[in-house]
Amino acid sequence: MPAPLITGWGKCLPPAVLSNTDLEALTDTTDDWISTRTGMKERRVSHVETSDLAAAAGREALAAAGLDPEGLDLVIVATCTPDRLVPSAAALVQQKVGATRAAAMDLNAACSGFIYGLAVADQMIRAGAVRRVLLIGAEKLHFFLDFSDRATSVLFGDGAGAVVLEEAGEDGGLLAFELGADGTAAEILCIPQSGTEGFPGTERRARVQMEGPTVFRRAVEAMGDSALRVLEKAGLGLDEVDLFIPHQANLRIIEATARRLGLDASRVMVNLAAYGNTSAASIPIALAEALEQGRVRPGALLVLAAFGGGLTWAAAAY
Ligand code: COA
């Protein structure tokens, strides 16, 4: 069975920058607090919708793969901030990129969404159901932030990252993955009143709520443990990992996870200073930048790990 491979990648970061200093004017915070507690310096804010960011990243990935959009069989958008509940962001992307033959669906596993999508796309290709998939992580998170709440508003940003996966007839690709969830911890990171339980009304929007320190602890455990389990499933050791690409939620979470795994900074991809936490978009954006920076050589072993609302977590050895 030919291994599905990533044959193209792309990203879209909206040009408007919201710096830590800008946030000082919006909420009771300081550049120093945000920098030292999170590692973030700035994030992007989008004036267009999630599907626009997703389509821009998707077009770049298609160009990199040298693939016409009509060649796609499936578009998956991993997002928890779609333009609308119906139609899916993926259906809007299908139309925007001209993927006329493709099925389209959104996937919501919060910040773990891209790795969940990678597993779904890989397994559908291996099953022979589809041959070419455009997988995008895209978010417009600032819409769901309360800029008077300093505990959440400083952490998140907007953006999109995309990959094309194709049946490639070679070895490699996704060697092992793990997807996990603990719904009993749903309330520690959520956006209440953003669905059938109701909406806050026209004066207010639904807002991200989070128990930061609890999420922090769970994140370090979940990302470290699931990364170890996927390596074990793949029959590989930590010494063979070329690059660890974790979800970009907090530099201290990444450093604590890397310490648990015994990985030094040269083997860990970090770009959150520029973008903050872009949820499902964070890993594909980091992957695209690692590729652009020449940090991913042919045959490299990548380990991806994420956690997010749900709680969900996921890891992949690729
Ligand atoms: N600016 C200034 N002070 C702030 C602040 C901000 N933006 N946010 C919180 N504080 C204050 C708190 O009020 C608290 O003050 P107090 O000691 O007077 O009560 C103090 O800083 C420490 O707060 P705490 O929440 O314990 O800080 P922390 O070191 O745990 O850092 C987070 C807070 C949110 C950065 C951290 O817990 C975190 O990153 N958690 C995970 C979040 C995450 O990854 N979410 C997304 C998951 S996908």
Residues whose N, C-alpha, C, O or C-beta is under 5 A from the ligand:
A	BS01	COA	D28 T29 T30 W33 R37 T38 C111 R150 A151 V154 G212 P213 V215 F216 A249 N250 F307 G308
